Amino acid sequence: GRLSALETYFDLDSNSLTGAIPTQIGRLSAVEGGFYLYSNSLTGAIPTQIGRLSALEGYFDLYSNRLTGAIPTQIGQLSRLHTTFLLHSNDLSGTLPSQLGRLSTVRQLFAFDNSIAGTVPSEIGTLAHLTQLFLQSNRLQGSLPSQIGAVGGGVGDGDDAYAGLYDIVISDNRLTSELPRSLCNQTVLRHFSA
């Protein structure tokens, strides 16, 4: 409760933490550099208060836990995030919220090895700086949206040797239909697995 002035990193990764992420986590609204709770044994849903971490610019890493439930729509409030959004290796369900499209400057989006269903939202096309998209081993269905061709289309920041989307892994899902022609717009793609 008294960590509200914490500004740089909240890092409790690779411990043996159990239980749910407390709703008071939203009080860490000044954290900018990174929010790390990965590689623990956390359970329950990601609290909606996670959206209050709106100053977060660097890393949002909740992977390798036992989290359940849907990805909250409030995740879209993390619009300053520009490095990683990692939720893989949990037991998340529900759908990919369209609000993921508000993470327009994030570089890596990993939500693989969950139980996420539904379709890939068209708002994925607004992720102009994305370099890696890993959604494999879920229950996604339907077809990839044509907007996949716009993903990673942002201009590199000068320090980014990998401007553009170079990894798309969507295998082990229930996707159907043909791949969208817009996928041909991904000129730096080096790894595609469906």
DONU-244953 format. One record per atom (N, C-alpha, C): residue number from 0; atom name; x negated, y negated, z. Coordinates in nm, 3 decimals. Atoms other than C-alpha are relative to their C-alpha. Layout:
<sites>
SITE num atome      c1      c2      c3
SITE NUM    CA       X       Y       Z
...
</sites>
This chain:
<sites>
SITE num atome      c1      c2      c3
SITE   0     N  -0.079   0.119   0.000
SITE   0    CA   0.000   0.000   0.000
SITE   0     C  -0.083  -0.125   0.000
SITE   1     N   0.082   0.121  -0.010
SITE   1    CA  -0.288  -0.243   0.063
SITE   1     C  -0.104  -0.010  -0.109
SITE   2     N   0.095   0.002   0.110
SITE   2    CA  -0.473  -0.178  -0.259
SITE   2     C   0.044  -0.095  -0.112
SITE   3     N  -0.056   0.083   0.107
SITE   3    CA  -0.275  -0.439  -0.454
SITE   3     C  -0.101  -0.099  -0.057
SITE   4     N   0.102   0.092   0.052
SITE   4    CA  -0.586  -0.659  -0.492
SITE   4     C  -0.106   0.071  -0.084
SITE   5     N   0.097  -0.078   0.077
SITE   5    CA  -0.784  -0.378  -0.658
SITE   5     C   0.009  -0.040  -0.146
SITE   6     N  -0.003   0.055   0.134
SITE   6    CA  -0.886  -0.513  -0.999
SITE   6     C  -0.068   0.085  -0.107
SITE   7     N   0.078  -0.064   0.105
SITE   7    CA  -1.133  -0.288  -1.178
SITE   7     C   0.048   0.141  -0.032
SITE   8     N  -0.034  -0.139   0.027
SITE   8    CA  -1.076   0.089  -1.148
SITE   8     C   0.073   0.061   0.119
SITE   9     N  -0.061  -0.087  -0.100
SITE   9    CA  -0.848   0.324  -0.960
SITE   9     C  -0.038   0.140  -0.044
SITE  10     N   0.060  -0.124   0.046
SITE  10    CA  -1.036   0.651  -0.976
SITE  10     C   0.004   0.107   0.109
SITE  11     N  -0.010  -0.115  -0.090
SITE  11    CA  -0.930   0.969  -0.794
SITE  11     C  -0.001   0.130  -0.081
SITE  12     N   0.001  -0.118   0.086
SITE  12    CA  -1.007   1.217  -1.070
SITE  12     C  -0.081   0.113   0.061
SITE  13     N   0.076  -0.120  -0.032
SITE  13    CA  -1.137   1.571  -1.028
SITE  13     C  -0.010   0.029   0.149
SITE  14     N  -0.012  -0.036  -0.140
SITE  14    CA  -1.022   1.628  -0.675
SITE  14     C   0.097   0.117   0.009
SITE  15     N  -0.102  -0.103  -0.018
SITE  15    CA  -0.767   1.869  -0.535
SITE  15     C   0.129  -0.064   0.049
SITE  16     N  -0.120   0.071  -0.042
SITE  16    CA  -0.488   1.616  -0.497
SITE  16     C   0.125   0.077  -0.040
SITE  17     N  -0.127  -0.069   0.027
SITE  17    CA  -0.138   1.766  -0.475
SITE  17     C   0.114  -0.096   0.025
SITE  18     N  -0.118   0.082  -0.022
SITE  18    CA   0.214   1.632  -0.461
SITE  18     C   0.025  -0.093  -0.116
SITE  19     N  -0.042   0.093   0.105
SITE  19    CA   0.380   1.361  -0.663
SITE  19     C  -0.082  -0.129   0.005
SITE  20     N   0.061   0.134   0.005
SITE  20    CA   0.230   1.032  -0.777
SITE  20     C   0.099  -0.093   0.070
SITE  21     N  -0.094   0.085  -0.073
SITE  21    CA   0.382   0.785  -0.529
SITE  21     C   0.046  -0.120  -0.083
SITE  22     N  -0.055   0.114   0.074
SITE  22    CA   0.606   0.510  -0.664
SITE  22     C  -0.076  -0.129   0.033
SITE  23     N   0.077   0.119  -0.038
SITE  23    CA   0.388   0.259  -0.480
SITE  23     C  -0.119  -0.023  -0.092
SITE  24     N   0.110   0.015   0.095
SITE  24    CA   0.133   0.315  -0.756
SITE  24     C   0.018  -0.127  -0.083
SITE  25     N  -0.028   0.122   0.074
SITE  25    CA   0.303   0.022  -0.927
SITE  25     C  -0.058  -0.125   0.065
SITE  26     N   0.061   0.115  -0.069
SITE  26    CA   0.144  -0.208  -0.669
SITE  26     C  -0.142  -0.027  -0.048
SITE  27     N   0.135   0.018   0.053
SITE  27    CA  -0.188  -0.164  -0.849
SITE  27     C   0.002  -0.083  -0.128
SITE  28     N  -0.025   0.077   0.121
SITE  28    CA  -0.077  -0.422  -1.102
SITE  28     C  -0.120  -0.082  -0.048
SITE  29     N   0.118   0.078   0.041
SITE  29    CA  -0.417  -0.599  -1.110
SITE  29     C  -0.111   0.088  -0.060
SITE  30     N   0.104  -0.089   0.053
SITE  30    CA  -0.618  -0.290  -1.217
SITE  30     C  -0.011  -0.020  -0.151
SITE  31     N   0.022   0.025   0.141
SITE  31    CA  -0.774  -0.361  -1.556
SITE  31     C  -0.081   0.108  -0.070
SITE  32     N   0.096  -0.087   0.068
SITE  32    CA  -1.056  -0.116  -1.629
SITE  32     C   0.047   0.141  -0.025
SITE  33     N  -0.040  -0.138   0.019
SITE  33    CA  -0.914   0.228  -1.571
SITE  33     C   0.085   0.052   0.113
SITE  34     N  -0.088  -0.067  -0.094
SITE  34    CA  -0.650   0.437  -1.400
SITE  34     C  -0.021   0.148  -0.021
SITE  35     N   0.041  -0.138   0.016
SITE  35    CA  -0.784   0.787  -1.343
SITE  35     C   0.058   0.087   0.111
SITE  36     N  -0.051  -0.102  -0.091
SITE  36    CA  -0.589   1.068  -1.179
SITE  36     C  -0.009   0.137  -0.065
SITE  37     N   0.009  -0.125   0.074
SITE  37    CA  -0.694   1.346  -1.414
SITE  37     C  -0.070   0.110   0.081
SITE  38     N   0.061  -0.120  -0.060
SITE  38    CA  -0.803   1.700  -1.317
SITE  38     C   0.027   0.011   0.150
SITE  39     N  -0.047  -0.025  -0.135
SITE  39    CA  -0.602   1.732  -0.998
SITE  39     C   0.110   0.106  -0.010
SITE  40     N  -0.115  -0.091   0.002
SITE  40    CA  -0.293   1.937  -0.910
SITE  40     C   0.127  -0.078   0.030
SITE  41     N  -0.116   0.085  -0.023
SITE  41    CA  -0.040   1.654  -0.913
SITE  41     C   0.123   0.059  -0.067
SITE  42     N  -0.125  -0.055   0.050
SITE  42    CA   0.324   1.755  -0.965
SITE  42     C   0.105  -0.111  -0.008
SITE  43     N  -0.110   0.095   0.010
SITE  43    CA   0.654   1.585  -1.036
SITE  43     C  -0.012  -0.087  -0.124
SITE  44     N  -0.007   0.089   0.116
SITE  44    CA   0.739   1.315  -1.285
SITE  44     C  -0.097  -0.117   0.014
SITE  45     N   0.077   0.125   0.000
SITE  45    CA   0.529   1.017  -1.385
SITE  45     C   0.098  -0.109   0.043
SITE  46     N  -0.097   0.099  -0.047
SITE  46    CA   0.697   0.738  -1.186
SITE  46     C   0.015  -0.116  -0.098
SITE  47     N  -0.026   0.113   0.091
SITE  47    CA   0.859   0.458  -1.385
SITE  47     C  -0.081  -0.124   0.040
SITE  48     N   0.077   0.114  -0.048
SITE  48    CA   0.662   0.212  -1.171
SITE  48     C  -0.138  -0.007  -0.065
SITE  49     N   0.128   0.000   0.070
SITE  49    CA   0.357   0.307  -1.378
SITE  49     C  -0.004  -0.116  -0.100
SITE  50     N  -0.007   0.113   0.092
SITE  50    CA   0.476   0.035  -1.616
SITE  50     C  -0.047  -0.131   0.061
SITE  51     N   0.047   0.122  -0.067
SITE  51    CA   0.374  -0.225  -1.358
SITE  51     C  -0.151  -0.017  -0.009
SITE  52     N   0.145   0.011   0.019
SITE  52    CA   0.009  -0.154  -1.439
SITE  52     C  -0.030  -0.079  -0.128
SITE  53     N   0.003   0.073   0.127
SITE  53    CA   0.048  -0.413  -1.714
SITE  53     C  -0.132  -0.072  -0.028
SITE  54     N   0.132   0.061   0.024
SITE  54    CA  -0.304  -0.560  -1.668
SITE  54     C  -0.100   0.102  -0.053
SITE  55     N   0.092  -0.107   0.038
SITE  55    CA  -0.460  -0.223  -1.758
SITE  55     C  -0.041  -0.014  -0.146
SITE  56     N   0.055   0.015   0.134
SITE  56    CA  -0.687  -0.258  -2.060
SITE  56     C  -0.082   0.119  -0.047
SITE  57     N   0.095  -0.104   0.038
SITE  57    CA  -0.924   0.038  -2.052
SITE  57     C   0.058   0.138  -0.016
SITE  58     N  -0.031  -0.142   0.003
SITE  58    CA  -0.823   0.391  -1.962
SITE  58     C   0.122   0.034   0.084
SITE  59     N  -0.115  -0.053  -0.073
SITE  59    CA  -0.498   0.560  -1.861
SITE  59     C  -0.007   0.151  -0.015
SITE  60     N   0.031  -0.143   0.010
SITE  60    CA  -0.586   0.921  -1.783
SITE  60     C   0.069   0.080   0.110
SITE  61     N  -0.074  -0.087  -0.092
SITE  61    CA  -0.340   1.163  -1.620
SITE  61     C  -0.007   0.146  -0.043
SITE  62     N   0.006  -0.136   0.055
SITE  62    CA  -0.445   1.479  -1.802
SITE  62     C  -0.043   0.104   0.103
SITE  63     N   0.038  -0.116  -0.082
SITE  63    CA  -0.498   1.824  -1.650
SITE  63     C   0.054  -0.008   0.143
SITE  64     N  -0.073  -0.007  -0.125
SITE  64    CA  -0.240   1.810  -1.375
SITE  64     C   0.115   0.098  -0.022
SITE  65     N  -0.121  -0.083   0.017
SITE  65    CA   0.099   1.980  -1.333
SITE  65     C   0.123  -0.089  -0.008
SITE  66     N  -0.108   0.098   0.009
SITE  66    CA   0.314   1.679  -1.414
SITE  66     C   0.114   0.053  -0.087
SITE  67     N  -0.120  -0.045   0.071
SITE  67    CA   0.670   1.745  -1.534
SITE  67     C   0.087  -0.120  -0.035
SITE  68     N  -0.093   0.107   0.037
SITE  68    CA   0.959   1.546  -1.675
SITE  68     C  -0.045  -0.071  -0.127
SITE  69     N   0.024   0.075   0.122
SITE  69    CA   0.965   1.299  -1.959
SITE  69     C  -0.103  -0.110   0.023
SITE  70     N   0.087   0.117  -0.005
SITE  70    CA   0.710   1.031  -2.039
SITE  70     C   0.092  -0.121   0.017
SITE  71     N  -0.094   0.110  -0.022
SITE  71    CA   0.879   0.721  -1.895
SITE  71     C  -0.013  -0.108  -0.108
SITE  72     N   0.001   0.105   0.102
SITE  72    CA   0.977   0.448  -2.141
SITE  72     C  -0.081  -0.122   0.046
SITE  73     N   0.075   0.113  -0.055
SITE  73    CA   0.806   0.197  -1.911
SITE  73     C  -0.147   0.005  -0.040
SITE  74     N   0.138  -0.012   0.046
SITE  74    CA   0.478   0.324  -2.053
SITE  74     C  -0.029  -0.107  -0.105
SITE  75     N   0.016   0.107   0.099
SITE  75    CA   0.535   0.064  -2.325
SITE  75     C  -0.046  -0.131   0.059
SITE  76     N   0.046   0.123  -0.066
SITE  76    CA   0.455  -0.206  -2.069
SITE  76     C  -0.151  -0.004   0.015
SITE  77     N   0.146  -0.004  -0.005
SITE  77    CA   0.089  -0.098  -2.085
SITE  77     C  -0.058  -0.049  -0.132
SITE  78     N   0.032   0.046   0.136
SITE  78    CA   0.056  -0.299  -2.407
SITE  78     C  -0.141  -0.057  -0.015
SITE  79     N   0.138   0.050   0.009
SITE  79    CA  -0.294  -0.430  -2.323
SITE  79     C  -0.101   0.114  -0.012
SITE  80     N   0.087  -0.118   0.001
SITE  80    CA  -0.436  -0.076  -2.319
SITE  80     C  -0.068   0.013  -0.135
SITE  81     N   0.069  -0.010   0.128
SITE  81    CA  -0.707  -0.042  -2.584
SITE  81     C  -0.097   0.116  -0.011
SITE  82     N   0.095  -0.111   0.011
SITE  82    CA  -0.907   0.272  -2.507
SITE  82     C   0.074   0.134  -0.005
SITE  83     N  -0.062  -0.132   0.001
SITE  83    CA  -0.733   0.594  -2.397
SITE  83     C   0.135   0.002   0.069
SITE  84     N  -0.128  -0.035  -0.060
SITE  84    CA  -0.384   0.716  -2.320
SITE  84     C   0.006   0.152  -0.004
SITE  85     N   0.019  -0.144  -0.003
SITE  85    CA  -0.435   1.076  -2.210
SITE  85     C   0.095   0.067   0.098
SITE  86     N  -0.098  -0.072  -0.081
SITE  86    CA  -0.148   1.293  -2.085
SITE  86     C  -0.004   0.150  -0.028
SITE  87     N   0.004  -0.141   0.041
SITE  87    CA  -0.256   1.632  -2.220
SITE  87     C  -0.017   0.095   0.119
SITE  88     N   0.017  -0.109  -0.097
SITE  88    CA  -0.257   1.962  -2.032
SITE  88     C   0.079  -0.023   0.129
SITE  89     N  -0.098   0.009  -0.108
SITE  89    CA   0.047   1.903  -1.812
SITE  89     C   0.118   0.088  -0.040
SITE  90     N  -0.121  -0.069   0.044
SITE  90    CA   0.402   2.036  -1.840
SITE  90     C   0.109  -0.104  -0.025
SITE  91     N  -0.093   0.107   0.031
SITE  91    CA   0.567   1.718  -1.964
SITE  91     C   0.102   0.049  -0.102
SITE  92     N  -0.108  -0.040   0.091
SITE  92    CA   0.899   1.757  -2.146
SITE  92     C   0.065  -0.127  -0.054
SITE  93     N  -0.066   0.117   0.060
SITE  93    CA   1.152   1.524  -2.305
SITE  93     C  -0.057  -0.026  -0.138
SITE  94     N   0.047   0.039   0.133
SITE  94    CA   1.054   1.336  -2.618
SITE  94     C  -0.112  -0.102   0.013
SITE  95     N   0.096   0.109   0.004
SITE  95    CA   0.779   1.100  -2.721
SITE  95     C   0.079  -0.130  -0.008
SITE  96     N  -0.082   0.121   0.003
SITE  96    CA   0.930   0.761  -2.634
SITE  96     C  -0.046  -0.096  -0.110
SITE  97     N   0.033   0.097   0.105
SITE  97    CA   0.945   0.502  -2.910
SITE  97     C  -0.088  -0.112   0.055
SITE  98     N   0.079   0.106  -0.064
SITE  98    CA   0.784   0.262  -2.661
SITE  98     C  -0.151   0.025  -0.010
SITE  99     N   0.143  -0.024   0.024
SITE  99    CA   0.450   0.432  -2.733
SITE  99     C  -0.052  -0.094  -0.108
SITE 100     N   0.038   0.093   0.105
SITE 100    CA   0.448   0.201  -3.034
SITE 100     C  -0.050  -0.133   0.051
SITE 101     N   0.047   0.125  -0.060
SITE 101    CA   0.381  -0.090  -2.798
SITE 101     C  -0.148   0.007   0.041
SITE 102     N   0.141  -0.017  -0.034
SITE 102    CA   0.035   0.054  -2.727
SITE 102     C  -0.084  -0.021  -0.127
SITE 103     N   0.052   0.022   0.136
SITE 103    CA  -0.079  -0.100  -3.056
SITE 103     C  -0.152  -0.003  -0.011
SITE 104     N   0.146   0.005   0.009
SITE 104    CA  -0.449  -0.129  -2.967
SITE 104     C  -0.069   0.121   0.063
SITE 105     N   0.061  -0.118  -0.061
SITE 105    CA  -0.504   0.210  -2.800
SITE 105     C  -0.076   0.079  -0.107
SITE 106     N   0.085  -0.075   0.093
SITE 106    CA  -0.779   0.423  -2.961
SITE 106     C   0.029   0.150  -0.001
SITE 107     N  -0.025  -0.144  -0.009
SITE 107    CA  -0.694   0.774  -2.838
SITE 107     C   0.133   0.025   0.068
SITE 108     N  -0.127  -0.042  -0.057
SITE 108    CA  -0.349   0.921  -2.776
SITE 108     C   0.000   0.152   0.000
SITE 109     N   0.001  -0.145  -0.017
SITE 109    CA  -0.362   1.276  -2.640
SITE 109     C   0.119   0.040   0.085
SITE 110     N  -0.114  -0.053  -0.076
SITE 110    CA  -0.037   1.445  -2.535
SITE 110     C   0.018   0.148  -0.031
SITE 111     N  -0.007  -0.142   0.037
SITE 111    CA  -0.119   1.802  -2.639
SITE 111     C   0.015   0.088   0.123
SITE 112     N  -0.015  -0.102  -0.104
SITE 112    CA  -0.053   2.117  -2.438
SITE 112     C   0.100  -0.042   0.107
SITE 113     N  -0.113   0.034  -0.085
SITE 113    CA   0.281   2.008  -2.291
SITE 113     C   0.122   0.074  -0.054
SITE 114     N  -0.125  -0.056   0.053
SITE 114    CA   0.645   2.093  -2.364
SITE 114     C   0.086  -0.111  -0.060
SITE 115     N  -0.068   0.115   0.058
SITE 115    CA   0.735   1.771  -2.546
SITE 115     C   0.075   0.045  -0.125
SITE 116     N  -0.086  -0.039   0.112
SITE 116    CA   1.023   1.816  -2.793
SITE 116     C   0.040  -0.123  -0.081
SITE 117     N  -0.048   0.111   0.082
SITE 117    CA   1.204   1.601  -3.047
SITE 117     C  -0.094  -0.028  -0.115
SITE 118     N   0.079   0.037   0.117
SITE 118    CA   1.046   1.421  -3.338
SITE 118     C  -0.109  -0.100   0.040
SITE 119     N   0.101   0.103  -0.017
SITE 119    CA   0.739   1.203  -3.368
SITE 119     C   0.067  -0.131  -0.038
SITE 120     N  -0.074   0.123   0.031
SITE 120    CA   0.884   0.850  -3.346
SITE 120     C  -0.068  -0.082  -0.110
SITE 121     N   0.054   0.082   0.110
SITE 121    CA   0.843   0.618  -3.645
SITE 121     C  -0.088  -0.113   0.053
SITE 122     N   0.079   0.108  -0.060
SITE 122    CA   0.696   0.357  -3.407
SITE 122     C  -0.148   0.037   0.012
SITE 123     N   0.139  -0.043  -0.001
SITE 123    CA   0.376   0.562  -3.418
SITE 123     C  -0.081  -0.082  -0.102
SITE 124     N   0.066   0.079   0.104
SITE 124    CA   0.297   0.353  -3.726
SITE 124     C  -0.054  -0.133   0.047
SITE 125     N   0.050   0.128  -0.051
SITE 125    CA   0.233   0.046  -3.510
SITE 125     C  -0.132   0.015   0.076
SITE 126     N   0.125  -0.024  -0.073
SITE 126    CA  -0.074   0.207  -3.348
SITE 126     C  -0.118  -0.028  -0.095
SITE 127     N   0.093   0.046   0.103
SITE 127    CA  -0.307   0.006  -3.570
SITE 127     C  -0.146   0.030   0.029
SITE 128     N   0.140  -0.025  -0.036
SITE 128    CA  -0.629   0.088  -3.382
SITE 128     C  -0.028   0.144   0.040
SITE 129     N   0.014  -0.138  -0.042
SITE 129    CA  -0.573   0.457  -3.318
SITE 129     C  -0.105   0.072  -0.086
SITE 130     N   0.099  -0.080   0.071
SITE 130    CA  -0.867   0.682  -3.408
SITE 130     C   0.026   0.149   0.014
SITE 131     N  -0.027  -0.142  -0.023
SITE 131    CA  -0.746   1.012  -3.261
SITE 131     C   0.142   0.018   0.052
SITE 132     N  -0.136  -0.035  -0.038
SITE 132    CA  -0.393   1.155  -3.235
SITE 132     C   0.008   0.151   0.017
SITE 133     N  -0.006  -0.143  -0.029
SITE 133    CA  -0.367   1.495  -3.065
SITE 133     C   0.134   0.031   0.065
SITE 134     N  -0.134  -0.035  -0.050
SITE 134    CA  -0.010   1.627  -3.023
SITE 134     C   0.027   0.150  -0.012
SITE 135     N  -0.018  -0.143   0.020
SITE 135    CA  -0.067   2.000  -3.073
SITE 135     C   0.054   0.070   0.124
SITE 136     N  -0.049  -0.087  -0.107
SITE 136    CA   0.087   2.277  -2.863
SITE 136     C   0.110  -0.066   0.083
SITE 137     N  -0.121   0.053  -0.059
SITE 137    CA   0.421   2.113  -2.790
SITE 137     C   0.119   0.067  -0.066
SITE 138     N  -0.120  -0.051   0.065
SITE 138    CA   0.774   2.168  -2.916
SITE 138     C   0.057  -0.104  -0.098
SITE 139     N  -0.043   0.103   0.094
SITE 139    CA   0.786   1.883  -3.165
SITE 139     C   0.063   0.064  -0.122
SITE 140     N  -0.072  -0.057   0.114
SITE 140    CA   1.021   1.939  -3.457
SITE 140     C   0.026  -0.107  -0.104
SITE 141     N  -0.029   0.094   0.108
SITE 141    CA   1.137   1.778  -3.777
SITE 141     C  -0.124  -0.022  -0.084
SITE 142     N   0.115   0.032   0.085
SITE 142    CA   0.889   1.607  -4.006
SITE 142     C  -0.077  -0.118   0.058
SITE 143     N   0.077   0.117  -0.039
SITE 143    CA   0.614   1.356  -3.954
SITE 143     C   0.063  -0.122  -0.066
SITE 144     N  -0.058   0.119   0.064
SITE 144    CA   0.745   1.004  -4.015
SITE 144     C  -0.095  -0.058  -0.104
SITE 145     N   0.084   0.059   0.105
SITE 145    CA   0.620   0.824  -4.324
SITE 145     C  -0.094  -0.106   0.058
SITE 146     N   0.082   0.104  -0.063
SITE 146    CA   0.478   0.558  -4.089
SITE 146     C  -0.136   0.054   0.045
SITE 147     N   0.129  -0.059  -0.038
SITE 147    CA   0.193   0.802  -4.010
SITE 147     C  -0.111  -0.056  -0.089
SITE 148     N   0.098   0.057   0.091
SITE 148    CA   0.019   0.645  -4.309
SITE 148     C  -0.055  -0.134   0.045
SITE 149     N   0.045   0.131  -0.050
SITE 149    CA  -0.009   0.312  -4.125
SITE 149     C  -0.083   0.012   0.127
SITE 150     N   0.073  -0.018  -0.126
SITE 150    CA  -0.165   0.457  -3.809
SITE 150     C  -0.149  -0.021  -0.023
SITE 151     N   0.143   0.023   0.009
SITE 151    CA  -0.520   0.338  -3.751
SITE 151     C  -0.040  -0.099  -0.107
SITE 152     N   0.029   0.094   0.108
SITE 152    CA  -0.494   0.073  -4.020
SITE 152     C  -0.055  -0.132   0.046
SITE 153     N   0.052   0.126  -0.052
SITE 153    CA  -0.624  -0.201  -3.792
SITE 153     C  -0.146  -0.019  -0.036
SITE 154     N   0.138   0.034   0.029
SITE 154    CA  -0.951  -0.376  -3.850
SITE 154     C  -0.085   0.034   0.121
SITE 155     N   0.091  -0.031  -0.109
SITE 155    CA  -1.240  -0.248  -3.639
SITE 155     C  -0.049  -0.126   0.067
SITE 156     N   0.044   0.117  -0.075
SITE 156    CA  -1.383  -0.480  -3.375
SITE 156     C  -0.148  -0.032  -0.022
SITE 157     N   0.140   0.025   0.027
SITE 157    CA  -1.732  -0.476  -3.522
SITE 157     C  -0.090   0.101   0.071
SITE 158     N   0.077  -0.099  -0.074
SITE 158    CA  -1.861  -0.233  -3.259
SITE 158     C   0.055   0.140  -0.024
SITE 159     N  -0.067  -0.127   0.018
SITE 159    CA  -1.630   0.044  -3.372
SITE 159     C  -0.045   0.067  -0.129
SITE 160     N   0.051  -0.071   0.117
SITE 160    CA  -1.809   0.284  -3.605
SITE 160     C   0.109   0.084  -0.066
SITE 161     N  -0.105  -0.087   0.051
SITE 161    CA  -1.483   0.475  -3.657
SITE 161     C   0.131  -0.075  -0.020
SITE 162     N  -0.123   0.074   0.027
SITE 162    CA  -1.235   0.212  -3.770
SITE 162     C   0.089   0.085  -0.090
SITE 163     N  -0.094  -0.082   0.072
SITE 163    CA  -0.934   0.406  -3.885
SITE 163     C   0.026   0.131   0.072
SITE 164     N  -0.040  -0.127  -0.061
SITE 164    CA  -0.762   0.730  -3.792
SITE 164     C  -0.083   0.112  -0.061
SITE 165     N   0.083  -0.107   0.052
SITE 165    CA  -1.008   1.016  -3.821
SITE 165     C   0.035   0.138   0.052
SITE 166     N  -0.044  -0.131  -0.048
SITE 166    CA  -0.842   1.298  -3.623
SITE 166     C   0.151   0.000   0.021
SITE 167     N  -0.142  -0.026  -0.026
SITE 167    CA  -0.479   1.417  -3.641
SITE 167     C   0.013   0.150   0.022
SITE 168     N  -0.021  -0.142  -0.029
SITE 168    CA  -0.402   1.747  -3.472
SITE 168     C   0.143   0.015   0.052
SITE 169     N  -0.142  -0.017  -0.034
SITE 169    CA  -0.034   1.846  -3.465
SITE 169     C   0.042   0.146  -0.013
SITE 170     N  -0.029  -0.143   0.017
SITE 170    CA  -0.059   2.225  -3.496
SITE 170     C   0.074   0.057   0.120
SITE 171     N  -0.070  -0.073  -0.106
SITE 171    CA   0.138   2.474  -3.285
SITE 171     C   0.119  -0.080   0.054
SITE 172     N  -0.126   0.067  -0.029
SITE 172    CA   0.464   2.279  -3.294
SITE 172     C   0.107   0.067  -0.086
SITE 173     N  -0.109  -0.053   0.083
SITE 173    CA   0.792   2.335  -3.478
SITE 173     C   0.033  -0.096  -0.113
SITE 174     N  -0.019   0.097   0.107
SITE 174    CA   0.742   2.078  -3.751
SITE 174     C   0.041   0.071  -0.128
SITE 175     N  -0.050  -0.055   0.125
SITE 175    CA   0.920   2.139  -4.080
SITE 175     C  -0.014  -0.106  -0.109
SITE 176     N  -0.002   0.091   0.112
SITE 176    CA   0.944   1.976  -4.421
SITE 176     C  -0.140  -0.021  -0.056
SITE 177     N   0.128   0.031   0.062
SITE 177    CA   0.668   1.846  -4.643
SITE 177     C  -0.070  -0.110   0.078
SITE 178     N   0.076   0.109  -0.061
SITE 178    CA   0.392   1.621  -4.519
SITE 178     C   0.031  -0.128  -0.077
SITE 179     N  -0.029   0.124   0.071
SITE 179    CA   0.464   1.256  -4.600
SITE 179     C  -0.115  -0.043  -0.090
SITE 180     N   0.102   0.047   0.095
SITE 180    CA   0.280   1.113  -4.900
SITE 180     C  -0.088  -0.108   0.061
SITE 181     N   0.076   0.109  -0.061
SITE 181    CA   0.171   0.821  -4.685
SITE 181     C  -0.122   0.051   0.076
SITE 182     N   0.117  -0.058  -0.067
SITE 182    CA  -0.073   1.059  -4.514
SITE 182     C  -0.126  -0.020  -0.086
SITE 183     N   0.113   0.024   0.092
SITE 183    CA  -0.292   1.001  -4.823
SITE 183     C  -0.064  -0.137   0.025
SITE 184     N   0.057   0.131  -0.034
SITE 184    CA  -0.347   0.645  -4.692
SITE 184     C  -0.110   0.012   0.104
SITE 185     N   0.100  -0.021  -0.105
SITE 185    CA  -0.569   0.792  -4.420
SITE 185     C  -0.134   0.035  -0.064
SITE 186     N   0.121  -0.020   0.080
SITE 186    CA  -0.896   0.745  -4.609
SITE 186     C  -0.122   0.043   0.080
SITE 187     N   0.116  -0.043  -0.080
SITE 187    CA  -1.134   0.814  -4.317
SITE 187     C   0.030   0.127   0.079
SITE 188     N  -0.040  -0.121  -0.072
SITE 188    CA  -0.950   1.122  -4.193
SITE 188     C  -0.104   0.109  -0.020
SITE 189     N   0.100  -0.105   0.010
SITE 189    CA  -1.205   1.391  -4.112
SITE 189     C   0.051   0.134   0.053
SITE 190     N  -0.054  -0.123  -0.056
SITE 190    CA  -0.992   1.642  -3.923
SITE 190     C   0.152  -0.010   0.006
SITE 191     N  -0.146  -0.005   0.000
SITE 191    CA  -0.629   1.723  -3.994
SITE 191     C   0.041   0.145   0.020
SITE 192     N  -0.045  -0.138  -0.026
SITE 192    CA  -0.463   2.030  -3.845
SITE 192     C   0.149  -0.003   0.029
SITE 193     N  -0.145  -0.013  -0.020
SITE 193    CA  -0.094   2.110  -3.880
SITE 193     C   0.032   0.146  -0.002
</sites>
